[in-house]
Amino acid sequence: MSPSLFRVEAVAISCLRGLLGLGLILMVVLNVANAVGRYGGLPTLTGADELLVFGMIWIVMVGAILATRDRTHLSIDLVPQRLSQGPRALLLAATGAVTAVVCAFIAFHSLTFVERIAAIGQTSMGLGIPMVIPHLAVFAGFAGIAVVAAILALFDFRPFLTGSGG
């Protein structure tokens, strides 16, 4: 991969992290404003709870893609720590491949569910937001994880395919 492509990736990831952080800050502000209204005798924000839940779903799913990219997702690394370099790399590659397949399977079925919700036009109760929007987060998250995991698995398998792994 070219150095310019690495820079583009780094900038994109940095921007995405910034957007996720901004989203969390906005969610805190919305939650505080709603609590002040509720307990201070002021008007409350209709649908604030829905926005908070939908926002959190999107933040978690996009964050999961970034965690996969950085390999900081939840894992138990007792076995990889005990392996030598070659077997550890092969285990990482196999884990990435399995992750890609499982997440692609989940994304496919999630998209099927989104299509069903879109067909009936289901909306949220408070704000009337199309339920396709929060459910698309699940599809986007798992599809993104599948793509990232597949790319990482390919990079991890490459030394074994060229004969320099292990």
N, C-alpha and C positions, 0 to 999 in steps of 0.2 A: 504494500500500500504506500502511496506517495506521501511525502511529508506535508504537502498542502492539504491532502485529504484528512490527515490526522489533525491539522489545525482547524479545519472546518468542523470536524467532529467535536473537538474540544470546545469550540465557540458555541456550537449547537447545544451541547450538554450543559455548558455554563449558563446559557440563556434559559434553558429548560429548568434548571435548578433555581434560577432567580425567579422565574414565573411561579414555580411551586411554592417558594418562600413567600412571594407576594400574595399568592392565593391563601396561604395559611394566615398571614397577617390580616387580610381582608375578612376572613372567616372569624377571627378573634374579635375584630372591630364590630362586625355584624352581631355576633353573639353578645358582646357587652352592651351594645345599643339596645338589643331586644330585652336583655335582662334589666337594664335601667328603666325601660318603658314598662315592663311587666311589674317590677317591684317598686317603682317610683311613681306610680299612678299616671304615667304618661302613655300615649298611644304606643302599641306594640307594632312590630313590623309583620304584616301578614305574610305567611309563607317563609319566614326566616329559617325555621327549623328544616323545611324542605331544602332550601338552598344550602344550608350547612351540611346536610346529609349527602346531597348530590355532589357538592364540592369536595367533600372528603373522599367519596368514592373515586372521583377523577384523580385527586391528588395521590391516593394510595396506588391506583393502577399505573399511573405514569411514573410514580416513584419506584414501583416494582420493576419497571423496564430499566430505569437507571441503576437500581441495585443489581440487576442481572448483569448489566454492562460492566459494572465495577467489581462484580463477583463478591458483593457484600451482603447478598441475601442470606437468610437464615440457613445454616447448614451445620452438620456435625462433621468435623474434620479430623476425628480421631484416627481413622484408617489412612487418609492421605498423608498425615504427618509421619506415619511410621513407614511409608513407602519410599523407595529411592526415586530419583528424578524421573526415570523413564516410565515406570509403572504409575507414578503419580500423575504424569502428563497424560498417559493413556486413560486413567480413571477420570480426570477432568474432561477429556474429550468425550468419553462415553457418557458422562453425566450431562454434558451439554447437549449431546445428541438426543438423549432420552427426554430431557427437559423440553427441547424443541418439539419433539413429536407429541408429547403429552399436552403442551400448551397450544399447539396447533389444533389438536383434537378439541380442546375446551373452547378455543376461539371459534371453530367451525360451528359447534353446537350453540354457542352464545349468539352467533350471528343469526342462526335459525330462529332463536327465541326473539331477537330484536325484530326480525321480519314479521313474526306473528303479532308482536305488540304494535308494530307500525300498521299492520293490516286492520287491526280493530280500532286504532286511533286512541289508545289509552293515554290519559293525561293524569298528572298529579292532582291531589284533592285541593291543595291550598292555592297554588298559583296557576294551575292548568298547564304546567310544563309537559310537553310530550315525553312520555316515559321512555321513548327511544333514546333520549339524551343520556340519562344515567346508565341505562343498560348498554349503550355503546361503549361506555368506559370499560366495562368488563371485556368486551370484545377487543377493544383497542389495546388494553393492557396485556391480555394473553397473546394476542397476535404479535404485539411488539416484543414480548418476552421470547416468543417462538423464533422470531427473526434474529434477535440479538443472540440467543442461545445457539442457533444454527451457525451464525457467523463465527462465534467464539469456538464452537466445536470444530469447524473447518480449519480455523487457525491452529487449534490444538492438535488436530489429526495430521496437518501438513507435514510435520517432521517424520511421521511414521510412513507417510506415503512416499516421501523422497528418500527414505532409508537412513535418515540422520537422527531418528528418534530412538530413545531407549538406551 
